[in-house]
Amino acid sequence: MNRRVRRKVARKGKEKVVLPSYPEIRDEVSDSYPERLVDWRGLPDDTVIQLFSCLSYRDRASLSSTCRTWRLLASSPCLWTSLDLRSHRFDATMASSLSPRCVHLHKLRFRGAESADAIIHLQARNLREISGDYCRKITDATLAVIVARHELLESLQLGPDFCERISSDAIKAIAHCCPRLRKIRLSGIRDVSSDAINALAKHCPNLTDVGFIDCLKVDELALGNVLSVRFLSVAGTSSMNWGVVSHLWHKLPNLTGVDVSRTDIGPSTVSRLLSSQSLRVLCALNCPILEEDTSFSTNKYKNKLLIALFNDIFKGLASLFFDDTKNGKNVFLDWRSVKNNNKDLNEIMIWLEWILSHTLLRSAESSQQGLENFWVEQGGALLLSLMQSPQEDVQERAATGLATFVVIDDENASIDCGRAEAVMRDGGIRLLLGLAKSWREGLQSEAAKAIANLSVNANVAKAVAEEGGIDILAGLARSMNKLVAEEAAGGLWNLSVGEEHKGAIAAAGGIQALVDLIFKWSSSGDGVLERAAGALANLAADDKCSTEVALAGGVHALVMLARSCKFEGVQEQAARALANLAAHGDSNSNNAAVGQEAGALEALVQLTRSPHEGVRQEAAGALWNLSFDDRNREAIAAAGGVQALVALAQSCSNASPGLQERAAGALWGLSVSEANSIAIGREGGVAPLIALARSEAEDVHETAAGALWNLAFNPGNALRIVEEGGVSALVDLCSSSLSKMARFMAALALAYMFDGRMDEFALVGTSSEGISKSVSLDGARRMALKHIEAFILMFSDPQAFAAAATSSAPAALAQVSEGARIQEAGHLRCSGSEIGRFVAMLRNPSSILKACAAFALLQFTIPGGRHAMHHASLMQNACAARVLRGAAASATAPLEAKIFARIVLRNLEYHQTDLQTI
């Protein structure tokens, strides 16, 4: 969860969608219908119009293109009274194409400055309501032109992001141009001057709802002149003069509701406002100074509702009904279900829904400390209740609030489990999934985002799956709306963490949908691509799903991202997905498929040079997994992989253990080839691997020891290891690493280095160099052999060895074998030359090396080991049985060598039958 959990800021879509003008596919539906088919032309016009009203704009446009009749019906004025353009690239060209249908347009929602500039081209002179978000770049000039063209405007809302470039001059223009204005809500204005407010008071006599939210400065004195105002919000506004507020606002004759949430209002001002005869509701959520006064009480203010953190909000809201039985958490739903004609109460409740959804979202975004109990006990339930509002913007903000308030650390995919499970207990999952099935794309996007974030919790993820959420998210991932598809992919990413959900995602068609997303949005937007690649990476870690990802075209899609995408998050997830594909499923097939995809290996090699550590780590991990295939191994080297990975190892001494492990692991994989092993030594790879062998991380020990073991097979590299101080590093691993595998491979590397072959290589050169190296080699040899012996003796139980020495019974050898077995060593695969070298080592004059060789061959041939049959075949080809019998019968060999040799002979006999059938 990029962060599997990310509090995403929805980005304006790049796609251009022309809603009304689709080319006709055919003029009319064919007159001749088989009897078994429905003649859709027979539907009444009002039924078709009702059908259109339940569809998104894209679906309406597609359906209207089927015939001339439906195209005419799709233009019906009743379908064009409201328009939500936030999900579309809305510019002047699109506005002009829509204008013929916007004669009766009353309500418009838009996003961003470009869309604001285009509004006038709609020529919708009958507009009553305009609502916009992402308004930071909207200027006074743009807003002035909009209101000048729409003098019938009754409602203007811009926010919740800050309108940084709008000033009081624009507010004055609004007042002069829109005399019918009833509602104005603006966010983030720097200075709302007295002139601007007085202009509203003078020219807008019907203005009842005023909101200057999160502003830097608002003239409190001038607000006292807006005598028509019923609902007033200054939530989040700083620099308020509460003395002026106390003196004037309680005198406003019609003031019914005030919102001062997230301000520094104190108890005295609250008391003064509550003394107003007309005031019914004062919302003061998250007001620290008020909350610090533990003696404050509202008991003396009858029929007044104070909404604050220290009150039971649901009980207070229910009191507005004068019905003590309605005090549950569904208070807004209860209000809507009560049939009453109380217009004032209805207006109060509608306003409360709006200001509560706004304040709760802002509080969730601030991650303020001290709200833990509020969120669990009341805040989450309030958001769930608001999600059922008939007001679309309230529903969306409530869903966004749920997506946000559970997040603790979005970069590390950390959420508050208590809050998430509280949402689940209160029925939030079913509600969110219901919103996700809405035809309104804004709701789909916000609901999917909330489901995604909540699903980081395993219990919530299970509930989402049980409620059919996987099918819903897989369906949304196919949306033509990029924001919807992005959040749905995020949900699948988080759900795919659970092994139990991967099969369900595949069964729902989620894998194909995710692959298709990558091709659909390959050139626009990192968010949807990162989520799709992240989900595929999780799914590819399952053998069955990994195969399905490959069959769905996932290899090509992910390689395309690795090659061409420049966003770090996308690169990281694409490389991780390729790493998992190479290691799972039909791994031989997948591994080869990734390696053979044009440009795959070159792209991964290039990504190891990324400035972003996560990208380097996943790219190195992918190359490590791919290097298990012989052809890939050589192709990686040909693509510059040796040089790139050596450079990576040299640069990651202070990096995370994950990067260190994968850098060493990739070099380990490449060094299986002797040519690559020599190249790694020549490129300077020995020194960084020795440094990594000194890491404190157990996993790094294993990969560094494995790489050094492979390198030490070559006498030139073995000498480099000695010269770079590697003997002491390997000795430390052999004696003190917590990983048995690291100790084992360190011992094998030391055995390679001192079995005599390096000595011959070391003598080549000048005589003075030879003497110096010879002296140093003697000391290093003694230290190495001492610790190899100590390592072997760790697996020597004197009692079990004594029993095996005096008995030929299989049980005695089996006991020694079981005690000596290193389980993970069964995954190691040796070449014929490596097996031959251990067989030759059985004849080495050193009794310690004899014991080490026999111990190694025991590990490689234990029945049940992944490559035991392979090793037995190589030993048969090398005529190892004769050498083993000699070692077992030797009078001078140590007891450990004899017993281990006997066990290896027994292992070979065990495999003999299988080898004969091959």
N, C-alpha and C positions, 0 to 999 in steps of 0.2 A: 502497500500500500504503500510512493511514492509519495515512496509513500504510496503504500496501497491506499492510505487515507490521505486525501488532499482536500483542503477547503478550497475548492476551485472557484475562481472568478470566471464566470461564463464569458466567453469571448464572442465577439461578433462574427457571425458566419461569413465565410468567404464565397459561398456559392451564390449564384445569381438565379433567383427563381421568379419567373414571370408568371404571376398567378392567373390572370384572366385569359390570356391569349394562347391557347393550345391549338395546334393544327388539327383539323378534323381528320379523324381516321376514316370515317365514312359518313355520308350525308344522313342516312337513316338506317335503322336496323332492318335487316331483310324482312320482307313481308311474309315469307314462307317459314314457319316455325314447325318443327316436329311437335307432335301432340304432347310429348313427354316434357317439353321445355316450357318455361314460363315466358309469356310475352310481356316483358317489362314495360312496354309502351302502354299497356293497359292500366298501369297504376294511375290513380288520380293525381292531379298536379300537386295538391297540397301534401299528399303522401311523399312524393318525390322531393318536394321542398323540405319537408321535415327530415327526410333522409340526408339531404345535403347539409342541413344544420348540425348534424351529428358528426360530420367529417372534418378533418383538417383541410387547410386551404389546398394543399397539394392533392389530396384525394378528391376534393371537389373539382379541381381543375381536370384531373384525369377522367373522372366520371362524366363531366360535362362534355368532354371531347368525343363521347361515344355516338352522339346523334344530335341533330339540329334542335329537336324538341327539348332535350335535357340541357343543351347549351343555353337556350332561352330561359328555361326555368332557373338555371344557375345564376342568371343575372337578376333575379327577382329582388326588388328593393329590400324586402324583409331579411334577406341574407347578407345585406351590406350595410346594416345599421352600426355594426362594430367591426373593427379590424385590428388584429394583433400582428404587428410586423416585426417583432423582436427577433424572430428566428430566421429572418430573411435579409438578404442584402438589398436594402431599400434605398434607391437613389432616384434622381430626377427622372430617369428613363422609365423606371418601373412605375413611379408615381403618375407619370403622364399616361401610361397604358392602363392604369387602374381608374383614372379620373372619371371616365364615363359611368362607372358603377358607383361612384361615391357621392352622388347628388344627395342621397338621404343618409349619409354617414354621420352618426352622432358620437361615436366613441372610438378613439384611436390610441393604441399603445405602440411605442417605438423604442428603439435602442440606439444611442450614439449620435454624435454630431452630424454625420453624413445623412442619417435618416431625418434628423431635425431640419436640415437644409432642404430636404426634398418634400416636406409636408405641404408646402404652399402649392406644389405642382399637382396635388390631388384635386385642388379646386373644390374642396368639401366645405362650402360656405355655411353649411348647417351643423358643423361640428359643435358638440356641447361639452365633450370631455376629452382632454388630452393628458396622457400619462407617459412619462419617459424615464428611462434609466440609462446609466453610463453617460452621464451628462457633463462630465468634467470639462469637455472642450466646447460646449455650447456657449455662445457669446451673447452679449446684450443685443447685438444687431440681429442675430438669427431669431432670438425670442421676440424681439419687437416686430419683426416682419410676420412671424406666425400669428401673434395676437391681433395685428392690424388686419389680417385677412379673415379672422374668425371672430367677429364681434358678438356672435351669439354664445360664445364660450361661457360655460357655467362652472367648469372644474378644471384646474390645472395642477398637476402633480409632477414634480421632477425630483428624483432621488431613488434609492436612499444614498447613493454615492454623492460626493460633494459637488455642488455646482460652482466650481472655483472661479469661473470667468463671468459669472452673472453678478451684477451689482444692483444697487438700489435704482439705478436709471431704468433697468428693464422692468422692475416692479412698478415704477411709475407709468411706464408704457402700458403695462397690463391694466392698470387702474383706468387709464384714459380710454383704452380700446375695448374693454370688456365690461360694460355697465351691468350685465346680467350675472356677473361672477358670484357664485355661491361658495366656492371652495378653492383655497389656494394652499398648497403644501410644497414648500421648497426646502431642500437640504443643503447645508454647507455654504450658505451665503456668508461672505466675510463681514459685511456691515449692512444691516437693514436699518436704514436711516428713518428719522421722524418724517421727512418729506415723503418718502415712499409709503409709509404706513398711513399718513394723513391723506394721501392721494387715494388709497384704497377706501378709507373711511368716507371720503367725500363722494367718490364717483361710483362706488359699488354698494349701493344701499341694501342689497340682498345677501351680502357676504356674511355667512354664518359660521364657516369652518376655516380657521386660519392655523397654519402650521409653519413655523420657522424653526426647523429642526437641525441640531448640530451646527448652529451658526456661531460665529465668533462674537458677534455683537448684535443685539436687537434693542431698539429704543423702547424701553418699558413704558415710558410716559405716553408715547404716541399710541401704543396699543390700548391704553385706557380711553382713547377717543373712538375706537371702533365699536360703537354702541350696538351694532347689529350682531356682533359675534356671539355664538352660542358655544362653540367648541374651539378651544385654543390650546396649541401645543408648542412649547419651547423646549422639548426634551433634548438633552445633550448640549444645550446652548450655554456657552460660558459667559463670564463677565456680566451676569445679570445683577442689577441693583434691586435686591429683594426689599429694600426699604420702600422704594417707589412702588413695587408690586403690592406690598402690604397696604399702602395708602390708597391706591387707585383701583386695582382690579376687582376688589370685592364690591365695588360700586357699579360695575357693568350690569345693566339691568336684565340682560338676557343670558348671561354667562351660566351655562349648564355643566360643562365639563372642561377641566384643565389638566393638561399633562405636563408635569415638571420632572419627569423621570430623568435619571442620570445627570442631575444638576447638584449644586451645593446649597440647595434650599434648606432652611433651618426650621425648627418647630414653630417659632413665632409667626413666620410667614404662612406656614401651613394652617395654623390656628386662625389667622386673619382671613385667609381665603375661605375656610370652612364656615366662617360667620356670614358669608354672603347668603342672602335670602334665596337667590335663584340657583345657586350651585348645588348640583346633585352628586357629582363625581369628581374626585381629585386623585389623579394617578401620580404616585411619587415612588416608583420602583427604582431601586438601586440609587438611593440618595444617602450617602454616607453620614452626613451631619445629622440628618433627621433620625437615622437608624441608631446613632450613638446615644441619643437621649432616651434612655430606658424608661423615664418617667412620663413620656408623652402618651396621652390617651385621647381617644376620640369619643368617649362615652357621652360627653355632654352635647355632642353635635348630632341631633336626631335627624333621621332621614338623610344623612350624608354618608357617602361611601368613600373611604380612603383606601386606595390600593397601594400597599407597601409590603416590603419583604417580611415584616414582622406580623402581618395580619393573615388570617385565613381568607385568601382571595376568593375562592369558590363560594364560601359562605357569604361573603360580602356581596358578590355579584348576584347571588340568589335572593338577597334581601331586597333587591330592586323590584322583585316580583311581589313583595309583601306576602310571601308564602314560605314559611319555614321548612316545608317538606322538600323543597327543591334546593338541596344544598350539596348535591353530588358533584362529580367532576365533569358532568355533561351539561353544565349550566347553559351554555350557548345553544346547545341542541334542544334543551328544555324550553328555552325562550322561543325558539323558532316553532316549536310544536304547539305552543299555547296560542290559541286563536284569540287575539285581542286587537282592538282598534286604537290602542294607546300610541299615537304617533310619536309623542315625545320619548317614550320608553324605547320604541323601535329605533329612533335616531340615536339615542344614547348607546344602545347595544351595538349598532353598526359602527359607530365611532370607536367604541371600546375595542372591538375586534381589530380595527385598523391600528390603533395606537399601541395595543398590547403586542400585536405581531411584530411591529416595528421595534419596540423597545426590547422585546425578548431576543430578537435577532441581533440587535446591536450589542446587547449584554453578552450573548453567546460568542460573538466575534471578538470581544475584548479579552476573553479568557481571564476575567477578573477573579482574584482569590476571594474566598469567603462566601461563595455562592453555592457550595457543594450541597448543603441541605436543601436550599431553595430549589435547585434543579431536580433533585430526586423526589422531593415531597410535593412540589407544586409546578415548577417551571416546565418540566417535561409533559405533565398532564395538560397544562394550559396550551402548549403547542399542539398537542393531539386534538384538543377540543377546537382550536382555531383552524386546524386542517379540514374541518367539516363545514367551514363557513361557505356561504354562497358567493362571497366576494373572492374573485380569482386571485387578486394580488395578495389577499390575506392568506389564502391557502398556500400559495407559493412561498411566501415569507415564512410561514409556519414550517413547511417542509424543509426549507433552507436552514431554519433555526435548529430543527432536529438533526440535520446533517452536520451542523456546526458545533452544537453544545456538547456532543459526546466526545469531541476531539480534544486530546491532550497535547499530542505532538504529531502533526500531520506528516512531517518528514520521516519519522520512525514508525509510522503506522500504529500509533498508540492512542487508544480511546479509554474513556472512563467506563469500566464494566458495569458499575452500579447504575449509571445513567442509562446505558444501553439496555440493561435488563429491566429497568423500570419502564422504559418505552415498550418493551416486549410484553411485560405483565399487564400494561394498560391497553393492550390491543393495538399498539401502534403499527405492528408489521402488517396486519390485515388492512388497516387504513391506508398505509403507504402504497401497498400493492394495488389497492383500489384506485388511488390517484394515478399510479403509473399506467393504468389501463384507460385513463381519460384520453379523449381525442385531442385535448389541448396540449400542445407540445411543451409549453412552459411548465405545466404541471408534471408532465412525464419526466422532464429533465431534473427538476428539483426532487421529485419523489425517488427517482433512480439514484440520485446523489445520496439522499438520506439512507436508502437501503444499502448502498455500497459501504458507507462509513459504519453503519451499525453492524454490518456483517463481518467486521473485523473480529467481533466477539463470536466465539464458536457456538454458543448457545443461541444467539440471535441468528447466525447463519443457518443453523439447523431449523429454526422456526421459519425462516424465509423459504427454505427448500420445501418444508412440509406444507406451506401455504401456496405452493405453486409458483414461487418467485423466480425460480430458474427459468421456467418457460416464458414468463413475462419479460425478464431481462434479455433472454435470447431473442425474443421478438423485437424489443426496443433496439437491440444492437443492429437490427436491419433497417432502422429508421433512416429516412433521407435527411433528417435534421441532424447535423453534426453534433450539436450539444447533447441531444437525447442519446445518440449512439455512443458518445464519449462517456456519459455517466453510466449507461448500461454496461459498457465494456468494463468500467471501473468496478461495478457490482460483480460481474463475472470474475474479474481478477481476484477480488477479495474472497468470493465464495470458493474459487478453485484452490485456495490454500488448503482446504479440508479434503483429505483423500476421499471421504465418503460422498463428496459432491461432484467429483470429476466425471464420473460415468454419467450422472444425470445431465450435466452440461453438454456432454457429447450427444446424449440421446435427444436433447432438445434442439439439436442443430447449432449449438453454440460455437463449436469449433469452426464450422464453415462460415458462420456469421462473422466471427472474429477475423478470419483470413480475408473475407470479402471486405471488411472494414479497412484493412491495410491497403488494398488495391484502390478502394473507393476514395480514400482521403490521403493518399500517399504524398501529395504535394501541398497539403494545407493543414497546418495545425499539429503541434506535437502532442497535445493532450490525448486525443483519441488514439493516436498511434502508440503512445507509451502504454496506455491501458490495454489495448488489444494485444500488443507484444508481451506485456507482463502476464496477461491471462494465459496466452499460449505457452509462455515459459513454464507456468505452474502446471498446465495440463500435460505438457511434454515430459514432465517428470514421472508420469504414469505410463507404463508400458503400452497398454491398449490405446490410450489417448494419444500417445506419441505417434503411433502408427497412423491414427486418424488425422493428426495434424499434417503429417507428410502426404497422405493421400489427398487431403483437401487443398494442396498447393501451398502449405505453410512454409516449406523450405524455400521456395522461390520468393514468397512474400517477405520472409524474415531476412533473407540475404539481400533483397532489394533495399530494405531499411538499413542494414549494416553498411551497405555500399554508398547509399545516396543521402540518407537523412543526416542532418547536422545537429540535431538536438540530442544533448547528452543522455537524457532519460530514455529516449527511444533507442539510442545506440546500446545502452546498458541492457535494456530488456530484450532487444533483438539478439544480442550476443548470448545472454543467459538462455534464451529459448533455443538457440542453435546448440549450445552446450548440452542442454537436456535432451534434445532430439538425437544428438550423437551418442548419448549414453543409454537411451531407453528404447522401448518398443522392440522392433526387430533391429537391434542395435547395429548389426553388421550392415543391413540394408540402409538404415537411416544414416549411419556414419558415412557410408560411401556416397549416399545421395547428397548430403551436405557438402562433402569434399568435392564432388563432381559438378556442383552448381557453379556456373560461370562467375568468377570473381569472389567467391565465398572466402577462400583461404586468404587471398590478397587483402580483402576488406578486414578480416579479423586480425591479420598481422598489423595492418595500419592502425586499427583501434587500440592495439597495445601501446601506441604512442600518444594516446589521448591525454589531455591535461586533467581529465576527470578520473579519479581513482576507481570509481565503480565501473566505468567503462573498461579500463585496463584490466581490472580483476575478472570481469565476465569474459572478455575477449581471450585472456590467457586460459581461463577455464575451458572455453570452447576448443581452443587449440590443443589443450591437454587431452580432452576426450577424443578429439579427431585423430590425434597421433596414435591411437590404438590400431588404426587401419594402416597397413603397410604403405599403400599408395598415397594416402593422405600425408603420412609422415614425411615422405620424400618430397611431396608437393609443397608442404609447408616450408621445408628447408629451401626449396627452389624459389619460393616467394619471399625470401628474406627473413624467414621465421627465426633462424638461429640468431642472427644479429639482433633482431628486434627483441627477442626474449632474453638474451644476455644483457642487453641494455636495460630491459625492464628489471631484471634481477639486480643489476647494479644500482638501480635508482630506488629500490623499495626497502632499504634497510630500516627506514623509520615508518614504513607503511603499515596498514592493518594486517593482522595475521592472515586474513582471507586472501589478500593480494599476494602476500609472500608465499602462501601455500600453493596458489595457482601458478605463480611464476616459476617456482621450483618444480612443480608438477609437470608443467609444459616442457621444461628442459629435460626432465626425467623421461617423459614420453618420447621426445625426439632422440634422446641419447640411446635408445634401444638399437638404433642403427649405428654401426661402428663409424661410418663416414660422418654422420652427424655428431657423434661423440667426439671425434677428433676435431671437427669444426668448432664445437662448443669450447673445447680447450684452447684452440688457437685464437678464438674471439675474446678470450678473457673471462670465460664463464666459471672457471674454478673458484676464483676468489669470492665472488658474490654468493656462490652456493655454500662455501665454508662459512661465510657470515650468517647466512640463513640457518645453517645447522646449529648455530649458537642462539637461535631464537628461543624465547621462553614458551612458545606455543607448541603443543604436542603434535598438531597436524603438520606444522611446518617442519618439525624434526623428521617426520616420515618422508615427506617429498624431497627434502634436501638430501637425506641419507640415501634415498633411492636413486637420485640423480648422481650423487658421488659414487655410489656402487657401480652404476653403469659406466661412468667416466673412468673409474679405476681399472676397468678391464684392459684399457689401453695403457701400456707402460709409460708412454709420454705423458698422458694425463695423470697417471699415478705419481710420477715424479713432480709434476706441477702441484699436486695436492700436498706433497711433502714440503715443497719449497714455499708454499703459501701458508704453512702452518696448519694444514688440514688434519694432520695426525692427532694433534691435541683435541681438535673439535670432534673428530670421530671417536676418539677415546672417551670423551665426556658423554657423547651420545650413548656409546656402548655400555657405559657403566651407570649412567644416572637418568636417562630419559624415562619418562613415565610410559612411553609407548614401547611395547615389546617389539613391534615391527621396526621402529627406528633403531632400537638396539641391535636387532638381528641384521638389518641391512648395513649398519655401521660396521659390525663385525665382519660381514662378508667383504665390504670395501677394504678393510684393513687386511683381510686374508689375501685378496687380489694383489694388494700393494706389496706384500712381503712374502709372496710365494716364490720369488727368485727372478721373475721376468723383468721387474723394474731394475734390478741390479745390473743386468746386462745393458739395459738402455742407459743407465746412469754413467757407465764407464765410457760411453762415447763422448768425446770432447777433449779438451786440453787436460794434461796430466794433473795440473794443480786443481782444476775444477773437479776432476775425478776423485782426488784424495779428499777434498772438502766434502763432497757429496757422500763419499763412502763412510766418512766418520759420522756425518749427521744421520745417515741411513742406519748405521748400527744402533745408535741410541733410539731412533724412532722405532726400529724393528723390535727392540726389547720391550719398549713401552706398549707397542701394539699387541704383541703376542701375550703379554701379561694380562691385558684387559680382554682379549679374545678368550683366553683360558677362563678368566673369572666369569665371563658371560656364559660359557658352555656349562660351567659347574653350577650355575643357577638352576639348571634343568636336571641336575644329577641328584637323585634321591639315593643315598648310600644303601639303604635297606633294599630298595627296589632293584638297584643295579647288582647288588650281591646275590639277590634271588635269581635274577636273569643270568648271571654268570655261572651259576651252579645248576641251572635247570634249562632244559630244552623245551619246556612246556610253552605253548603259545601265550598262555595267560600272563606269564612273567614278562615277556617282551611287550605285550599289549599294555601292561601297566606302565612300563617305561615310556612307551610311545605316547600314551595319553598324557603323561606328565610333561613330556618334552614338547608337545604340539603347540605351535603358535597358529591359532585359528586363521588369522588374516593372511598368513603366508601362503595359504592355498590359492590365493588369487594371483600370485606372482607367476609369470610365464617366462621361462628361460629359453634361450636359443641352444642349438646343438653345440656351438663352441663354448657356451657358458657351462653346460652340463659336462662337456669334455674336460673343461678346466678343473671342475670339482673332482671328477674321477681321477685326473692326473694328480690332484692335490693329495689324494689318498696315499700316494707313494712318496710324498714330500718327506724329507728327513725330519722335519719338525713334527713332533707328536701332537702339538697344539693344533697345527694346521690340518693334520689328519683327522682329529676329532671334529674340527670346524667343518671340514668337507663332508664327513659322514652325517653331521647334524643337519647341514644344509640339504643334502640329498634326502634325508628323512622327511624334512618339511615338504619337499617338492613332490614326494611320491606317496604321501599318506592317502589311503583310499578316501574318496569323498572330496578331495581337493579339486578345484575347478580345472586345473591343468595337469592333474596327476597322470592321466593316461598319456598325454603328450610327452611328459617327462620320462615315463617308463619306456616309451617307444624310442626316445633319443638315447636312453641308457642302453637299451638293447642293441641299437646300432653301434654304440661305442664299446660294445663287449664289456660293459661295466661289471657284470656278475663275477667275472674271474678276479677282477681287482678287489671287489668287495669281499669275496671269500678270502683273499689274501690278507686284507686288513683285519677281518674278523678273526683269523687264525694267527696273526702276528704275535710273536712273543714279546716284541718291544713296544707295540702300540699301547696307548693308555686304555684303560677299561672302557671309558666313554666311547672311544673310537670303535672298539670291538663290538660293543652292544649296539651302537647306532648302525654300524655296518650290517649286523645281523637283521636288524629291523628293516633296513632298506631292502635286503635280499628277500625278506618275507613279503614286503610290499610289491616287489617285482613279480614274485610268484603269484600274488593275488591278481595282478593286472595281466598276467600271461595269457589266461584264457580269453579275456576280452581282446587282447592284441591279436590272437590267432584268428578271431572271427572277423576282424576288420579287413 
